[in-house]
Amino acid sequence: MEKPPARLKRKALYSRKIKKATHLLFYKHHRKPGVKGWELRRSLGSDYPKVVRLLDSSLEKLDLQVKTVFEGEKPVEKPTMAQLDKARFYVTLRGTTTTKETKLCGWRIDDIAGLAMTIAYVISKKGKAPREDIEELLRDKLPGWRVDINLDRYVRAGYLAEDENSQLYLDWRTRAEVDQKTLVNALLGVES
């Protein structure tokens, strides 16, 4: 019997690795969705960035993408392996959703509007804002009893982070899911 060429072996190996990466990224293992780079390295090997790129190109047909969210505020252009190992890999939409699809995400439309207002306000305050100011802003638009519930929900979901001084910051999930420039332009009425 003839041995399969090395190219076919390599293709089969990467096919198995892509399948395994899909399982890791789509199934929730921790409180936060997605996985850290070191988890991918442990399961897939040191070539996991290549596997993630291959998976991302496969997901393009489904209008999904693999986002890499780094610990710092700004994305890293040419990350090192150490930075990739600390980063979180997360599957999100490549495009945008319709209003009808947004209703299916499990959040009330006014909760989503409150999140958009909160993110825009934090952006306008250069990345951090006192919780009191945001509560006051939201109380103008939402019922008062929902404000604390919503802010706590945004923090738990990873859209916002809160420090010991009650300052709110944009967290990893906002950086992964929200195109901040598009949000600000939409709020300002700027056409792209």
Order of alpha helices (4+ residues) and beta strands (2+ residues): alpha-beta-alpha-alpha-beta-alpha-beta-alpha-alpha-beta-alpha-alpha-beta-beta-alpha-alpha
